[in-house]
Amino acid sequence: MIFNEELLLSLGAEMQTYKANEVIFTEGGQPNYFYQIIHGSVKLNNYQEDGREFIHSVPFKGHCFGETFLFSEVPYPINAIALEDSDILRLPKLKFLAF
C-alpha cells in the first residue's frame, strides 16, 4: 500500500528522520503509526530462540511497513531498524484508520 506523500501530509503525517541503525519500533511495542519510506531503507527483523537474527524484509524508498499491525491490538512481533539515514513519514494509527 503506497500513498502519495502530499496526501499523507494533508492527513496529519509527520516526517521523521532516522539515523543508520536507529530503532523505529521494537518487538512487543504497540503499533501506533503507519510508516512510509521517503528516502532510505529499513530492516524488519526479530530473533529466534537461539539468538539468530531472522530478517523478514527490507522495505525501501516508496514502501510502507507495519501497516498490517494497525488493524489489531496485538503488539509488534518484529523490530524496525533504519539501515541507513532515512526519512520516513509516519501517520498516527487513528488518522490512518479514519482514512
OpenMM code with the backbone's topology and positions (N, CA, C; nanometers):
from openmm import Vec3, app, unit

residues = "MET ILE PHE ASN GLU GLU LEU LEU LEU SER LEU GLY ALA GLU MET GLN THR TYR LYS ALA ASN GLU VAL ILE PHE THR GLU GLY GLY GLN PRO ASN TYR PHE TYR GLN ILE ILE HIS GLY SER VAL LYS LEU ASN ASN TYR GLN GLU ASP GLY ARG GLU PHE ILE HIS SER VAL PRO PHE LYS GLY HIS CYS PHE GLY GLU THR PHE LEU PHE SER GLU VAL PRO TYR PRO ILE ASN ALA ILE ALA LEU GLU ASP SER ASP ILE LEU ARG LEU PRO LYS LEU LYS PHE LEU ALA PHE".split()
positions = [
    Vec3(0.0850, -0.1163, 0.0000),
    Vec3(0.0000, 0.0000, 0.0000),
    Vec3(0.0901, 0.1232, 0.0000),
    Vec3(0.0906, 0.1965, -0.1091),
    Vec3(0.1731, 0.3161, -0.1212),
    Vec3(0.0811, 0.4350, -0.1460),
    Vec3(0.1025, 0.5411, -0.0666),
    Vec3(0.0203, 0.6608, -0.0780),
    Vec3(0.1048, 0.7783, -0.1230),
    Vec3(0.0406, 0.8739, -0.1865),
    Vec3(0.1040, 0.9979, -0.2267),
    Vec3(0.1512, 1.0723, -0.1017),
    Vec3(0.2734, 1.1255, -0.1079),
    Vec3(0.3322, 1.1951, 0.0073),
    Vec3(0.2464, 1.3137, 0.0515),
    Vec3(0.1975, 1.3927, -0.0438),
    Vec3(0.1159, 1.5097, -0.0101),
    Vec3(-0.0143, 1.4688, 0.0590),
    Vec3(-0.0717, 1.3576, 0.0150),
    Vec3(-0.1937, 1.3075, 0.0784),
    Vec3(-0.1670, 1.2718, 0.2243),
    Vec3(-0.0592, 1.2000, 0.2490),
    Vec3(-0.0263, 1.1623, 0.3873),
    Vec3(-0.0035, 1.2855, 0.4740),
    Vec3(0.0673, 1.3846, 0.4200),
    Vec3(0.0915, 1.5077, 0.4960),
    Vec3(-0.0398, 1.5804, 0.5243),
    Vec3(-0.1313, 1.5824, 0.4277),
    Vec3(-0.2599, 1.6504, 0.4481),
    Vec3(-0.3449, 1.5800, 0.5534),
    Vec3(-0.3209, 1.4498, 0.5732),
    Vec3(-0.3945, 1.3737, 0.6744),
    Vec3(-0.3323, 1.3854, 0.8135),
    Vec3(-0.2163, 1.4523, 0.8217),
    Vec3(-0.1533, 1.4717, 0.9516),
    Vec3(-0.0253, 1.3942, 0.9733),
    Vec3(0.0294, 1.3354, 0.8666),
    Vec3(0.1570, 1.2638, 0.8808),
    Vec3(0.2684, 1.3636, 0.9093),
    Vec3(0.3712, 1.3164, 0.9759),
    Vec3(0.4886, 1.3997, 1.0029),
    Vec3(0.6125, 1.3261, 0.9543),
    Vec3(0.7095, 1.4049, 0.9063),
    Vec3(0.8346, 1.3481, 0.8585),
    Vec3(0.9263, 1.3243, 0.9779),
    Vec3(0.9806, 1.2040, 0.9861),
    Vec3(1.0775, 1.1685, 1.0896),
    Vec3(1.2066, 1.1275, 1.0193),
    Vec3(1.3187, 1.1730, 1.0721),
    Vec3(1.4485, 1.1335, 1.0185),
    Vec3(1.5129, 1.0381, 1.1173),
    Vec3(1.5552, 0.9240, 1.0677),
    Vec3(1.6209, 0.8219, 1.1494),
    Vec3(1.7625, 0.8024, 1.0973),
    Vec3(1.8572, 0.7953, 1.1872),
    Vec3(1.9966, 0.7685, 1.1518),
    Vec3(2.0141, 0.6191, 1.1272),
    Vec3(2.1196, 0.5828, 1.0566),
    Vec3(2.1504, 0.4418, 1.0330),
    Vec3(2.1580, 0.3690, 1.1663),
    Vec3(2.0958, 0.2533, 1.1758),
    Vec3(2.0893, 0.1671, 1.2947),
    Vec3(1.9975, 0.2188, 1.4051),
    Vec3(1.9261, 0.3277, 1.3803),
    Vec3(1.8318, 0.3784, 1.4801),
    Vec3(1.7047, 0.2935, 1.4785),
    Vec3(1.6542, 0.2631, 1.5964),
    Vec3(1.5337, 0.1809, 1.6104),
    Vec3(1.4095, 0.2667, 1.5852),
    Vec3(1.3206, 0.2164, 1.5017),
    Vec3(1.1949, 0.2844, 1.4708),
    Vec3(1.0843, 0.2308, 1.5607),
    Vec3(1.0754, 0.0992, 1.5737),
    Vec3(0.9897, 0.0367, 1.6742),
    Vec3(1.0475, -0.0994, 1.7098),
    Vec3(1.0025, -0.1521, 1.8246),
    Vec3(1.0583, -0.2785, 1.8733),
    Vec3(0.9500, -0.3839, 1.8937),
    Vec3(0.9933, -0.5066, 1.8841),
    Vec3(0.9064, -0.6206, 1.9114),
    Vec3(0.8456, -0.6028, 2.0504),
    Vec3(0.7153, -0.6202, 2.0611),
    Vec3(0.6460, -0.6036, 2.1885),
    Vec3(0.5847, -0.4659, 2.2068),
    Vec3(0.6251, -0.3689, 2.1229),
    Vec3(0.5685, -0.2348, 2.1310),
    Vec3(0.4305, -0.2288, 2.0671),
    Vec3(0.3553, -0.1258, 2.1019),
    Vec3(0.2205, -0.1092, 2.0469),
    Vec3(0.2258, -0.0386, 1.9115),
    Vec3(0.1568, -0.0913, 1.8122),
    Vec3(0.1511, -0.0269, 1.6806),
    Vec3(0.0683, 0.1014, 1.6870),
    Vec3(0.1349, 0.2147, 1.6718),
    Vec3(0.0666, 0.3429, 1.6811),
    Vec3(0.0751, 0.4271, 1.5551),
    Vec3(0.1530, 0.3816, 1.4544),
    Vec3(0.1741, 0.4625, 1.3347),
    Vec3(0.1770, 0.3780, 1.2079),
    Vec3(0.1351, 0.4411, 1.0979),
    Vec3(0.1588, 0.3914, 0.9628),
    Vec3(0.2892, 0.4566, 0.9183),
    Vec3(0.3786, 0.3797, 0.8580),
    Vec3(0.5087, 0.4309, 0.8144),
    Vec3(0.5242, 0.4156, 0.6638),
    Vec3(0.5739, 0.5215, 0.5981),
    Vec3(0.6082, 0.5129, 0.4558),
    Vec3(0.7446, 0.5772, 0.4346),
    Vec3(0.8329, 0.5054, 0.3673),
    Vec3(0.9712, 0.5494, 0.3479),
    Vec3(0.9787, 0.6473, 0.2306),
    Vec3(1.0306, 0.7659, 0.2579),
    Vec3(1.0516, 0.8672, 0.1549),
    Vec3(1.1931, 0.8554, 0.0996),
    Vec3(1.2867, 0.8283, 0.1861),
    Vec3(1.4273, 0.8091, 0.1474),
    Vec3(1.4899, 0.7110, 0.2454),
    Vec3(1.5661, 0.6147, 0.1945),
    Vec3(1.6368, 0.5218, 0.2822),
    Vec3(1.5813, 0.3812, 0.2750),
    Vec3(1.6162, 0.3019, 0.3762),
    Vec3(1.5696, 0.1629, 0.3842),
    Vec3(1.5645, 0.1193, 0.5297),
    Vec3(1.4847, 0.0164, 0.5542),
    Vec3(1.4565, -0.0302, 0.6905),
    Vec3(1.4663, -0.1823, 0.6932),
    Vec3(1.5184, -0.2343, 0.8020),
    Vec3(1.5229, -0.3798, 0.8217),
    Vec3(1.4139, -0.4178, 0.9208),
    Vec3(1.3291, -0.5144, 0.8819),
    Vec3(1.2273, -0.5687, 0.9713),
    Vec3(1.2763, -0.7057, 1.0155),
    Vec3(1.3007, -0.7203, 1.1456),
    Vec3(1.3602, -0.8447, 1.1947),
    Vec3(1.3066, -0.8834, 1.3311),
    Vec3(1.3443, -1.0025, 1.3735),
    Vec3(1.3328, -1.0450, 1.5125),
    Vec3(1.4390, -1.1512, 1.5344),
    Vec3(1.4441, -1.2041, 1.6537),
    Vec3(1.5487, -1.3003, 1.6886),
    Vec3(1.4863, -1.4319, 1.7316),
    Vec3(1.5433, -1.5404, 1.6819),
    Vec3(1.4955, -1.6733, 1.7166),
    Vec3(1.5403, -1.7081, 1.8579),
    Vec3(1.4852, -1.8148, 1.9126),
    Vec3(1.5176, -1.8548, 2.0499),
    Vec3(1.6663, -1.8782, 2.0701),
    Vec3(1.7358, -1.9222, 1.9659),
    Vec3(1.8796, -1.9473, 1.9787),
    Vec3(1.9630, -1.8211, 1.9562),
    Vec3(1.8958, -1.7054, 1.9385),
    Vec3(1.9656, -1.5787, 1.9243),
    Vec3(1.9962, -1.5382, 1.7815),
    Vec3(1.9673, -1.6249, 1.6865),
    Vec3(1.9934, -1.5901, 1.5468),
    Vec3(1.8902, -1.4894, 1.4965),
    Vec3(1.9397, -1.3943, 1.4182),
    Vec3(1.8526, -1.2927, 1.3603),
    Vec3(1.7762, -1.3507, 1.2411),
    Vec3(1.6464, -1.3183, 1.2338),
    Vec3(1.5644, -1.3535, 1.1186),
    Vec3(1.5174, -1.2229, 1.0556),
    Vec3(1.5558, -1.1982, 0.9308),
    Vec3(1.5153, -1.0768, 0.8604),
    Vec3(1.3906, -1.1082, 0.7779),
    Vec3(1.2816, -1.0390, 0.8098),
    Vec3(1.1541, -1.0612, 0.7410),
    Vec3(1.1500, -0.9908, 0.6061),
    Vec3(1.1975, -0.8670, 0.6039),
    Vec3(1.2004, -0.7916, 0.4784),
    Vec3(1.2859, -0.6670, 0.4961),
    Vec3(1.3164, -0.6050, 0.3817),
    Vec3(1.3933, -0.4805, 0.3813),
    Vec3(1.3220, -0.3822, 0.2878),
    Vec3(1.2179, -0.3145, 0.3383),
    Vec3(1.1496, -0.2153, 0.2559),
    Vec3(1.2397, -0.0938, 0.2315),
    Vec3(1.2165, -0.0264, 0.1189),
    Vec3(1.2992, 0.0877, 0.0810),
    Vec3(1.2103, 0.1988, 0.0267),
    Vec3(1.2724, 0.3021, -0.0300),
    Vec3(1.2019, 0.4220, -0.0773),
    Vec3(1.0699, 0.3872, -0.1465),
    Vec3(0.9628, 0.4520, -0.1003),
    Vec3(0.8312, 0.4333, -0.1592),
    Vec3(0.7477, 0.3256, -0.0929),
    Vec3(0.8113, 0.2410, -0.0140),
    Vec3(0.7391, 0.1310, 0.0505),
    Vec3(0.6882, 0.1726, 0.1883),
    Vec3(0.5837, 0.1051, 0.2323),
    Vec3(0.5334, 0.1241, 0.3679),
    Vec3(0.5620, -0.0024, 0.4472),
    Vec3(0.5524, 0.0097, 0.5791),
    Vec3(0.5758, -0.1071, 0.6641),
    Vec3(0.4994, -0.0922, 0.7943),
    Vec3(0.4677, -0.2067, 0.8542),
    Vec3(0.3993, -0.2089, 0.9826),
    Vec3(0.2500, -0.1859, 0.9770),
    Vec3(0.1957, -0.1637, 0.8576),
    Vec3(0.0540, -0.1260, 0.8484),
    Vec3(-0.0407, -0.2382, 0.8870),
    Vec3(-0.0038, -0.3616, 0.8636),
    Vec3(-0.0955, -0.4716, 0.8969),
    Vec3(-0.1220, -0.4813, 1.0466),
    Vec3(-0.0282, -0.4349, 1.1266),
    Vec3(-0.0427, -0.4436, 1.2719),
    Vec3(-0.1365, -0.3367, 1.3280),
    Vec3(-0.1747, -0.2394, 1.2454),
    Vec3(-0.2649, -0.1338, 1.2914),
    Vec3(-0.4089, -0.1820, 1.3060),
    Vec3(-0.4404, -0.2966, 1.2492),
    Vec3(-0.5776, -0.3461, 1.2492),
    Vec3(-0.6084, -0.4390, 1.3655),
    Vec3(-0.5176, -0.4493, 1.4596),
    Vec3(-0.5410, -0.5319, 1.5785),
    Vec3(-0.4767, -0.4637, 1.6984),
    Vec3(-0.4987, -0.5179, 1.8125),
    Vec3(-0.4385, -0.4655, 1.9352),
    Vec3(-0.3184, -0.5502, 1.9774),
    Vec3(-0.2682, -0.6294, 1.8853),
    Vec3(-0.1546, -0.7178, 1.9127),
    Vec3(-0.0251, -0.6379, 1.9024),
    Vec3(0.0684, -0.6549, 1.9954),
    Vec3(0.1973, -0.5849, 1.9882),
    Vec3(0.2770, -0.6271, 1.8642),
    Vec3(0.3715, -0.5419, 1.8258),
    Vec3(0.4590, -0.5744, 1.7129),
    Vec3(0.5314, -0.7062, 1.7380),
    Vec3(0.5328, -0.7972, 1.6401),
    Vec3(0.6095, -0.9209, 1.6524),
    Vec3(0.7502, -0.9068, 1.5938),
    Vec3(0.7836, -0.7852, 1.5483),
    Vec3(0.9116, -0.7597, 1.4823),
    Vec3(0.9698, -0.6270, 1.5293),
    Vec3(1.0953, -0.6045, 1.4914),
    Vec3(1.1637, -0.4769, 1.5112),
    Vec3(1.1744, -0.4073, 1.3760),
    Vec3(1.1820, -0.2750, 1.3769),
    Vec3(1.2096, -0.1969, 1.2560),
    Vec3(1.3306, -0.1099, 1.2864),
    Vec3(1.4349, -0.1235, 1.2050),
    Vec3(1.5608, -0.0533, 1.2273),
    Vec3(1.6047, 0.0103, 1.0960),
    Vec3(1.6396, 0.1389, 1.0993),
    Vec3(1.6885, 0.2063, 0.9790),
    Vec3(1.8229, 0.1456, 0.9392),
    Vec3(1.8365, 0.1071, 0.8141),
    Vec3(1.9633, 0.0522, 0.7651),
    Vec3(2.0595, 0.1619, 0.7227),
    Vec3(2.0048, 0.2776, 0.6923),
    Vec3(2.0827, 0.3939, 0.6518),
    Vec3(2.0043, 0.5157, 0.6984),
    Vec3(2.0630, 0.6339, 0.6881),
    Vec3(1.9870, 0.7536, 0.7217),
    Vec3(1.8602, 0.7531, 0.6363),
    Vec3(1.7453, 0.7691, 0.7010),
    Vec3(1.6171, 0.7519, 0.6318),
    Vec3(1.5174, 0.8585, 0.6735),
    Vec3(1.4418, 0.9074, 0.5763),
    Vec3(1.3298, 0.9979, 0.6012),
    Vec3(1.2026, 0.9166, 0.5844),
    Vec3(1.1212, 0.9165, 0.6890),
    Vec3(1.0025, 0.8320, 0.6911),
    Vec3(0.8824, 0.9135, 0.7373),
    Vec3(0.7752, 0.9086, 0.6587),
    Vec3(0.6501, 0.9705, 0.7018),
    Vec3(0.5800, 0.8753, 0.7968),
    Vec3(0.5304, 0.9298, 0.9065),
    Vec3(0.4524, 0.8458, 0.9973),
    Vec3(0.3200, 0.9151, 1.0258),
    Vec3(0.2148, 0.8360, 1.0132),
    Vec3(0.0783, 0.8840, 1.0313),
    Vec3(0.0187, 0.8112, 1.1508),
    Vec3(-0.0347, 0.8853, 1.2494),
    Vec3(-0.0930, 0.8190, 1.3660),
    Vec3(-0.2007, 0.7171, 1.3269),
    Vec3(-0.2065, 0.6117, 1.4027),
    Vec3(-0.2981, 0.4998, 1.3778),
    Vec3(-0.4423, 0.5456, 1.3581),
    Vec3(-0.4935, 0.6282, 1.4472),
    Vec3(-0.6342, 0.6694, 1.4380),
    Vec3(-0.6629, 0.7481, 1.3109),
    Vec3(-0.5676, 0.8309, 1.2669),
    Vec3(-0.5861, 0.9055, 1.1419),
    Vec3(-0.5789, 0.8117, 1.0222),
    Vec3(-0.4914, 0.7131, 1.0293),
    Vec3(-0.4811, 0.6142, 0.9215),
    Vec3(-0.6106, 0.5342, 0.9102),
    Vec3(-0.6624, 0.4880, 1.0223),
    Vec3(-0.7842, 0.4068, 1.0206),
    Vec3(-0.9067, 0.4881, 0.9797),
    Vec3(-0.9071, 0.6182, 1.0086),
    Vec3(-1.0186, 0.7041, 0.9691),
    Vec3(-1.0169, 0.7323, 0.8192),
    Vec3(-0.9004, 0.7195, 0.7589),
    Vec3(-0.8834, 0.7441, 0.6155),
    Vec3(-0.9450, 0.6306, 0.5385),
] * unit.nanometer
topology = app.Topology()
chain = topology.addChain("A")
for resn in residues:
    res = topology.addResidue(resn, chain)
    for name in ("N", "CA", "C"):
        topology.addAtom(name, app.Element.getBySymbol(name[0]), res)
